[in-house]
Amino acid sequence: MKLQIGCLSMLLCLVAAECGGAGMGVKAGAAGASPATLSADEARSIAVGSECVEKGKIGASEGFNEHSGTWWFTLDMKPEFAKDGCSPACVVTEETRSAEINWRCTGLKL
């Protein structure tokens, strides 16, 4: 149950204004964090060439997570790939310049 609540909290933080647009609740200048070396436009280009577009439509940027070195984009899944209780994102990793789907499933049955 603790993991499910943590995932839900993370999802809510993404939407909340208190996140300051930094994505995943990461504040700029946080200890151990690194600024993005890949622009949002470059990250979006990587996402467009990935599995993300095979299974859904890439939406708005949710920001850059300085701790993980990842750009996050909303992902509107095609009906045949959608999963109940999940809010997927297309995640671009700066280091590898690759993208993958993060399902962000809460485990909560709706």
C-alpha positions as CSV (number, residue, x, y, z in Angstrom):
1,M,0.0,0.0,0.0
2,K,2.9,2.4,0.8
3,L,4.2,2.1,-2.8
4,Q,0.8,2.7,-4.3
5,I,0.3,5.9,-2.2
6,G,3.8,7.0,-3.2
7,C,3.1,6.6,-6.9
8,L,-0.2,8.4,-6.5
9,S,1.5,11.2,-4.6
10,M,4.1,11.5,-7.4
11,L,1.4,11.7,-10.0
12,L,-0.5,14.4,-8.0
13,C,2.7,16.4,-7.6
14,L,3.2,16.4,-11.4
15,V,-0.2,18.2,-11.7
16,A,0.2,20.5,-8.7
17,A,1.4,24.0,-9.1
18,E,3.8,23.5,-6.2
19,C,6.0,21.4,-8.4
20,G,7.0,24.6,-10.2
21,G,7.1,22.9,-13.6
22,A,10.4,21.1,-12.7
23,G,8.7,17.7,-13.2
24,M,8.6,15.0,-10.6
25,G,8.7,17.6,-7.8
26,V,12.4,18.2,-8.3
27,K,13.4,21.8,-7.5
28,A,16.1,23.5,-9.6
29,G,19.4,23.6,-7.7
30,A,18.6,20.6,-5.5
31,A,21.6,18.8,-3.9
32,G,23.1,16.2,-6.3
33,A,21.1,17.5,-9.2
34,S,22.4,18.4,-12.7
35,P,20.9,20.9,-15.1
36,A,19.7,19.5,-18.5
37,T,22.2,19.3,-21.3
38,L,19.5,18.1,-23.7
39,S,16.8,20.7,-24.6
40,A,13.1,19.9,-24.4
41,D,12.9,20.1,-28.2
42,E,15.8,17.6,-28.6
43,A,14.2,15.3,-26.1
44,R,10.9,15.5,-27.9
45,S,12.6,14.6,-31.2
46,I,14.0,11.5,-29.5
47,A,10.6,10.6,-28.1
48,V,9.0,10.9,-31.5
49,G,11.4,8.3,-32.9
50,S,10.7,5.8,-30.1
51,E,8.2,3.1,-29.1
52,C,6.2,5.9,-27.4
53,V,4.6,7.0,-30.7
54,E,3.9,3.4,-31.7
55,K,1.6,3.0,-28.7
56,G,0.4,6.6,-28.1
57,K,0.5,10.3,-28.9
58,I,3.2,12.4,-27.2
59,G,1.7,15.4,-25.4
60,A,3.0,18.3,-23.3
61,S,6.4,18.3,-21.6
62,E,6.1,17.6,-17.8
63,G,9.6,18.9,-17.4
64,F,13.1,17.7,-16.6
65,N,14.0,15.6,-13.6
66,E,17.5,16.8,-12.6
67,H,18.1,13.8,-10.3
68,S,17.5,11.1,-12.9
69,G,18.5,13.1,-16.0
70,T,15.2,12.5,-17.7
71,W,12.7,14.5,-19.7
72,W,9.0,13.5,-19.1
73,F,6.2,13.9,-21.6
74,T,2.5,13.1,-21.3
75,L,1.5,10.1,-23.4
76,D,-2.1,9.6,-24.6
77,M,-2.2,5.8,-25.2
78,K,-4.0,4.2,-28.1
79,P,-7.0,2.2,-26.7
80,E,-5.5,-1.1,-27.6
81,F,-2.4,-0.4,-25.4
82,A,-4.1,1.5,-22.5
83,K,-3.9,-0.1,-19.0
84,D,-6.4,0.5,-16.2
85,G,-5.0,2.5,-13.3
86,C,-2.0,3.8,-15.3
87,S,-1.0,7.3,-16.4
88,P,1.8,6.7,-18.9
89,A,4.6,9.0,-19.8
90,C,7.2,9.0,-22.4
91,V,10.6,9.3,-20.6
92,V,13.7,10.4,-22.5
93,T,17.0,9.6,-20.7
94,E,19.6,12.3,-21.4
95,E,22.7,10.0,-20.9
96,T,21.5,7.3,-23.5
97,R,19.4,9.6,-25.6
98,S,16.7,7.0,-25.7
99,A,13.0,6.9,-24.7
100,E,10.7,4.5,-23.1
101,I,7.2,4.3,-21.7
102,N,6.9,4.7,-17.9
103,W,3.4,3.4,-17.1
104,R,3.1,5.1,-13.7
105,C,0.5,2.6,-12.5
106,T,-1.0,3.1,-9.0
107,G,-2.4,-0.4,-8.5
108,L,-5.7,1.3,-7.7
109,K,-8.6,-0.4,-9.3
110,L,-11.0,2.1,-10.8
